[in-house]
Amino acid sequence: MIYLDCAATSFQKPAAVRYAMSRAMETLSSPGRGGYESAMAAAEVLLDCRLALADLFCVKDPERVVFTSSATHGLNIAIGSLIGPGDRVVISGYEHNAVWRTLRGIGADVQIAASPLFEPDAAVEAFRKLLPGAKAAVCTQVSNVFGYILPIGKIAALCREMGVPLIVDASQGAGTVGLDFDGLGCAFAAMPGHKGLLGPQGTGVLLCKDERVRPLLFGGTGSVSAEAAMPAFLPDRLEPGTHNVPGIAGLLEGVKWLRRKTPAALLAHERKLLAAFSGALAGNKQVRQFYSSDPAYQAGVLSVQMGEMDCEEAAEKLAERGVAVRAGLHCAPLAHETAGTLDRGTVRFSFSPFNTVGEVLAAAEAVKEILG
Amino acid sequence: MHYLLSFRSLTFAQRAARVLERAGITGTVSRVPKAASAKGCAYCVIVAARHKERATAILTGAGIQPERVLLRHPDGTLEAEA
């Protein structure tokens, strides 16, 4: 199989990830629940992972690195901490349902800072118009459909200037596209552990600016346990219940691996793969590609439409040829609406550090063969 | 004799122990005895009495101040510092 669905999950991972998970299941118990060796060793793994993530995302205090079960979980905490029914919230036109549905579910007054695909200046202007008076803003760092890197630095600067807390959905960029969390001054950034961070599924990370957070879950934390209220401090306030220790042990190895390789080198590799794939299909008039003319705004995700073919049928034919991709709306109807692809959807090819140029060229050949 | 430097969370206690380790002071992360933790479960770093002054100064400098400092006598009794 040629796996080109890395925007869904990093199916291929460093071998150290699964070794660490297996070792954790054999040697680590529950952190923060006992003072014996296996519990303390588990706690050390958690701290090591927090420190590695804090370093990667420029967070001064590792306590502000909170483990979640997914990016969606983290986004629900972040949104629930800042936004209530009727509150006016500004979001980009490229948000995932993890943001869109959560805000709608709360009953927020959602205003969309819509701007054309791959036009970062227009994105900034759209936010500038809507931000005054808003309770909060949410912006994805990278579109999970189009790989469009939004100008998060400029949008964060606007939010700081106008005193509007910003939540960054870093799901698609974490691990490749840099994120200086403290430097941006945003309120929260949420991300999965299993995509660019190369950890296992069931892991996620929420970076918090401070302790002004509202728990989504309540329960035991192994701290101030005589009190009925949740601890006031991080990370305990947001981490009730038993941690996913094997998952976090695997995530730690994923983060260590990508830091050794460096996120910049991994992004460059993904861009090289995208350029090779895109170039191989460039002359084919039946293939409509959505990518940025400025590589600075393009991550390793490419959406295409294949002639008049239904995108699901195209993905099925690719699967028959051993190419794994995702078709449809990618849980981001808003992004498709903004880009004008809501009616047909797209076929999404997304690349990882483990893909090769040979693989993406073979996938391009499969596309040509399907289109005849 | 030893001192127990108690912290508001396990994460803080772990960080404190690592900061002290880098400064050449061995500190062991441990649970705070029930009798000394009115709010319930808590963690501390245990250091030898001779390191107490330097350890607290280092931790204060690192922004990881203990919530409480307890002296553990050889018979196991605990005495809270003012």
HADDOCK unambig.tbl for C-alpha pairs under 7 A between the chains (distance, minus, plus):
assign (segid A and resid 32 and name CA) (segid B and resid 10 and name CA) 6.44 0.50 0.50
assign (segid A and resid 35 and name CA) (segid B and resid 30 and name CA) 5.73 0.50 0.50
assign (segid A and resid 35 and name CA) (segid B and resid 31 and name CA) 5.82 0.50 0.50
assign (segid A and resid 47 and name CA) (segid B and resid 11 and name CA) 6.74 0.50 0.50
assign (segid A and resid 63 and name CA) (segid B and resid 11 and name CA) 6.86 0.50 0.50
assign (segid A and resid 222 and name CA) (segid B and resid 41 and name CA) 5.80 0.50 0.50
assign (segid A and resid 223 and name CA) (segid B and resid 9 and name CA) 6.32 0.50 0.50
assign (segid A and resid 223 and name CA) (segid B and resid 40 and name CA) 6.62 0.50 0.50
assign (segid A and resid 223 and name CA) (segid B and resid 41 and name CA) 4.79 0.50 0.50
assign (segid A and resid 223 and name CA) (segid B and resid 42 and name CA) 5.38 0.50 0.50
assign (segid A and resid 224 and name CA) (segid B and resid 39 and name CA) 4.84 0.50 0.50
assign (segid A and resid 224 and name CA) (segid B and resid 40 and name CA) 4.68 0.50 0.50
assign (segid A and resid 224 and name CA) (segid B and resid 41 and name CA) 5.42 0.50 0.50
assign (segid A and resid 224 and name CA) (segid B and resid 42 and name CA) 6.49 0.50 0.50
assign (segid A and resid 225 and name CA) (segid B and resid 39 and name CA) 6.35 0.50 0.50
assign (segid A and resid 225 and name CA) (segid B and resid 40 and name CA) 4.50 0.50 0.50
assign (segid A and resid 225 and name CA) (segid B and resid 41 and name CA) 5.55 0.50 0.50
assign (segid A and resid 226 and name CA) (segid B and resid 39 and name CA) 4.94 0.50 0.50
assign (segid A and resid 226 and name CA) (segid B and resid 40 and name CA) 4.53 0.50 0.50
assign (segid A and resid 227 and name CA) (segid B and resid 39 and name CA) 6.35 0.50 0.50
